[in-house]
Amino acid sequence: MMKSFKDLLAYKKAFELAMEIFQISKNFPTDEKYSLTDQIRRSSRSVCSNLAEGYRKRQYEAHFISKVSDADMENSETQVWIDFLLECNYISKELHKNLIEKSEEVGRLLNHMIVNPKKYRSKS
């Protein structure tokens, strides 16, 4: 039984991706600090924070779905920034493919949560 939002596979995968993006972003040009760097860090981290918020409100199905949907939206935004990383030549095609695949996996997990909210409802 899950005791915390940290036990969710979607959270674990999203957190891992956000941390990978953080490490990669340390090497971005300084002139990207307030645009690309901050934006991709924020959106990738927001996936995790929205999941945490939704999990705490999971007894309210509509709220849960709304917050997980917000997490999915942030995940999609992260994919846009990953595309910019490739086009700006900040990452290789191979790394781009890897990051997008990880993000798509997170998206599938989030979609499962949205479609099956009752599976995540608190038993108490």
Buried (B, 14 or more C-beta within 10 A) or exposed (E): EBEEBEEBEBBBBBBEBBEBBBEBBEEBEEEBEEEBBEBBBBBBBBBBBBBBBBBBBBEBEEBBBBBBBBBBBBBBBBBEBBEBBBEEEBBEEEBBEBBBEBBEBBBEBBBBBBEEBEEBEEEE
